[in-house]
């Protein structure tokens, strides 16, 4: 495989791995926990490094994951006492843990390859240089980690799909049915930590947040069904990853940054063009409703004065402006549309209802 | 490879102040005085504005806005080619402000919840900032490292000019809070009532967010993007435990912020390998912990003791 293909493959797999737990974070309104966790794993890595004394040790992975879960527990401890709100608890806990990590690194880890910048920012483009041999295959380490993370997430999702779904949408019912929402919650948090640790090595912690929250938030605008949302999130994440890679390639800029930007673009597109729920669809619907309402008003007005002595006077186009307080051009457009839809007929200057228009007016008056 | 957390500026102090007394150091060492003053100023401004942020349930907005400032810094540098703190701060302010509006817009216009809007805006703006920074690297006088220290905070490198800029942004922000005290108070506790009185709540809310952005812009240079959220949230959360009055809470938060700022600067000046930003944040965390445990009426130990008293009453 060429390095270009490898980088894209890693990006797509990491994006997919992040999107799966991200869906549940978004649904449970816990997206900012991804921010906290992806920062504090640094402390886990540092502490595990002091214990193991080696940067390659698997203990670093374990330490980082554990610290992610501990972060959540601390946030709940601080927030759960009822003295500060949960969001304030997040804002207090993770900078504190991050500060400890920074101080520990600068004091005690004098000449180790533990660069705060690279933890926060990551650099996907160098991933193909760090290689491992597995069963005779020479693969980038990041690819191996990414595939493992994705496999773990898929397995956990397959095993606990029902539990995750129920506790996300109706925690009360889940508890009543004998599920333990706390257990599921911490299971999910472990999943988020594993994913953050697995991914941030390759792409940096900030991009982890973008990949965990961006694609699920976009998918949330596109569907009401959980399986579809999961699938869409993975697809949007993968598409953002590839688009980001090529944008970065053409403009010669940071790959991770471009991928994060692309998740934003994907969300923006969903926000604008989501069928039914998007801003464009909303504006179109309001526009349509405006004309429909005006046509109903016209039909009602005509029905009111139908057959009365003043009918000829009241039912002229000119009169609509003063009676319904419509601007002349607006009135003209309403009449044109009503004529097109077969609601009114023009007889000289006088407007008369068709049978269909009369029907529409009666329905509108009953509403 | 040598680690450079937030640059290697903590080395600044080690030769100058090996074993001197704290106070002697404060009054004699010019650099330390500047750093302590800067950290204290930041502590006051972010403490005051953090109170309103916490009361209005916007504790994490500060975190999102501080991350979102990055592209603004990059663009400001790109447009002017200068690394003047004022220019970069204006860029940061504009970008953070846009992010705040965007977050508000997303939550209003769609069914996406606030936490998702915050996390996504934070990460996307930051990512876009990285894109701009990496493009800037090709700029002839890029000094990208300089921008990075700006991003990660470097209180130890503050000079008088930075202090002037901090004061230029911070003092008007504080004055604004003092002038609109009644309005901001009502907005924080009962926005519907404020609106029914005919107050321009939309305008006031945007103004308060703008002031928060100013506090963040000041803080970026000193403590950096990641730790800024603690500067806003921790003093307010700690002060809240001691009082039910807004005026007392704001004053306490400002005191906590300033105290932690000075203490953090002193600690980082005397201890090897402790940079100022993390030291300030840990001081604030300690204050918050003490407040959560000990504050009369609300504190955890206090309420545990009261429960015990209640249990001890003979039946």
Contacts between the chains, C-beta under 8 A, distances in Angstrom:
chain1	res1	chain2	res2	distance
A	26	B	112	8.0
A	26	B	113	7.6
A	26	B	116	4.9
A	29	B	113	5.1
A	29	B	114	7.9
A	29	B	115	5.0
A	29	B	116	7.6
A	30	B	115	6.5
A	31	B	113	7.8
A	31	B	115	4.2
A	31	B	116	4.4
A	31	B	118	7.1
A	31	B	119	4.0
A	31	B	120	7.4
A	32	B	60	5.4
A	32	B	63	7.8
A	32	B	115	4.9
A	32	B	118	5.9
A	32	B	119	5.4
A	34	B	119	6.0
A	35	B	60	7.9
A	35	B	63	6.8
A	35	B	119	5.6
A	35	B	122	6.6
A	35	B	123	8.0
A	39	B	226	6.1
A	78	B	292	7.1
A	81	B	292	7.0
A	81	B	300	5.9
A	83	B	237	7.9
A	83	B	240	7.7
A	83	B	241	6.1
A	83	B	292	5.6
A	83	B	298	6.0
A	83	B	299	8.0
A	83	B	300	7.5
A	84	B	54	7.7
A	84	B	237	4.6
A	84	B	240	7.1
A	84	B	292	7.6
A	85	B	54	7.7
A	85	B	57	6.5
A	85	B	59	6.9
A	87	B	57	6.7
A	87	B	59	4.4
A	87	B	60	4.8
A	87	B	115	8.0
A	88	B	54	5.4
A	88	B	59	4.1
A	88	B	233	5.1
A	88	B	236	7.7
A	88	B	237	5.1
A	90	B	59	7.4
A	90	B	60	6.2
A	91	B	59	4.6
A	91	B	60	5.7
A	91	B	62	7.2
A	91	B	63	6.1
A	91	B	229	4.4
A	91	B	230	6.4
A	91	B	232	7.1
A	91	B	233	3.5
A	91	B	234	7.5
A	92	B	230	6.2
A	92	B	233	5.6
A	92	B	234	5.1
A	92	B	237	6.0
A	92	B	285	6.8
A	92	B	288	5.8
A	94	B	229	7.9
A	95	B	226	6.4
A	95	B	227	4.7
A	95	B	229	5.8
A	95	B	230	3.5
A	95	B	234	7.9
A	95	B	281	5.2
A	95	B	285	7.9
A	96	B	230	6.6
A	96	B	281	6.3
A	96	B	282	6.5
A	96	B	285	4.1
A	98	B	226	5.6
A	98	B	227	6.9
A	98	B	278	7.7
A	99	B	227	6.4
A	99	B	230	7.8
A	99	B	277	7.4
A	99	B	278	3.5
A	99	B	279	7.7
A	99	B	281	4.4
A	99	B	282	5.1
A	99	B	285	7.6
A	100	B	278	7.5
A	100	B	282	7.0
A	102	B	5	5.0
A	102	B	6	6.9
A	102	B	275	6.8
A	102	B	277	7.8
A	102	B	278	4.6
A	103	B	273	7.2
A	103	B	274	5.3
A	103	B	275	7.5
A	103	B	278	5.0
A	103	B	279	7.3
A	103	B	282	7.5
A	105	B	3	5.7
A	105	B	5	5.3
A	106	B	3	6.8
A	106	B	5	4.8
A	106	B	10	6.6
A	106	B	273	4.2
A	106	B	274	7.1
A	106	B	275	6.4
A	107	B	271	8.0
A	107	B	272	6.6
A	107	B	273	3.8
A	107	B	274	6.7
A	108	B	273	7.8
A	109	B	3	6.4
A	110	B	3	7.3
A	111	B	1	7.7
A	111	B	2	6.2
A	111	B	3	7.4
A	112	B	1	7.8
A	112	B	3	6.5
A	113	B	1	4.6
A	113	B	3	7.8
A	114	B	3	5.7
A	115	B	1	7.0
A	115	B	3	5.9
A	115	B	4	6.9
A	115	B	5	7.9
A	116	B	3	7.5
A	116	B	4	7.9
A	116	B	5	4.4
A	116	B	6	6.9
A	116	B	152	7.3
A	117	B	4	7.5
A	117	B	148	6.9
A	117	B	152	7.4
A	120	B	226	7.5
A	121	B	130	6.5
A	206	B	67	7.2
A	206	B	122	7.8
A	206	B	123	5.5
A	206	B	126	4.8
A	206	B	127	6.6
A	206	B	130	7.8
A	207	B	123	7.0
A	207	B	127	6.3
A	209	B	119	5.5
A	209	B	120	7.9
A	209	B	122	6.6
A	209	B	123	4.0
A	210	B	120	7.0
A	210	B	123	3.5
A	210	B	124	5.9
A	210	B	127	5.7
A	212	B	119	7.7
A	213	B	116	5.5
A	213	B	119	4.2
A	213	B	120	4.7
A	213	B	123	6.7
A	214	B	120	5.1
A	214	B	123	6.9
A	214	B	124	6.6
A	216	B	116	7.7
A	217	B	112	5.3
A	217	B	116	4.5
A	217	B	117	7.7
A	217	B	120	5.5
A	220	B	111	7.3
A	220	B	112	6.2
A	220	B	116	7.5
A	221	B	110	6.0
A	221	B	111	7.3
A	221	B	112	6.8
A	248	B	131	7.5
A	251	B	131	7.7
A	251	B	135	6.7
A	252	B	134	8.0
A	252	B	135	7.6
A	252	B	138	7.6
A	253	B	130	8.0
A	253	B	131	4.6
A	253	B	132	7.8
A	253	B	134	4.4
A	253	B	135	4.9
A	254	B	130	4.5
A	254	B	131	5.5
A	254	B	133	7.3
A	254	B	134	3.8
A	256	B	127	6.8
A	256	B	130	6.5
A	257	B	126	7.9
A	257	B	127	4.4
A	257	B	128	6.6
A	257	B	129	7.2
A	257	B	130	3.0
A	257	B	131	4.0
A	257	B	133	7.8
A	257	B	134	6.5
A	258	B	127	7.3
A	258	B	131	5.4
A	259	B	127	7.0
A	260	B	123	5.4
A	260	B	124	5.6
A	260	B	126	6.9
A	260	B	127	2.4
A	260	B	128	7.2
A	260	B	130	7.4
A	261	B	124	6.2
A	261	B	127	5.0
A	261	B	128	4.7
A	261	B	131	5.9
A	263	B	120	7.4
A	263	B	123	7.5
A	263	B	124	6.3
A	263	B	127	7.9
A	264	B	120	6.9
A	264	B	121	8.0
A	264	B	124	3.2
A	264	B	125	7.9
A	264	B	127	7.4
A	264	B	128	7.2
A	267	B	120	6.2
A	267	B	124	7.7
A	271	B	106	7.0
A	271	B	109	7.2
A	271	B	110	5.8
A	271	B	112	7.9
A	277	B	110	7.1
A	277	B	111	7.1
A	279	B	109	6.1
A	279	B	110	7.8
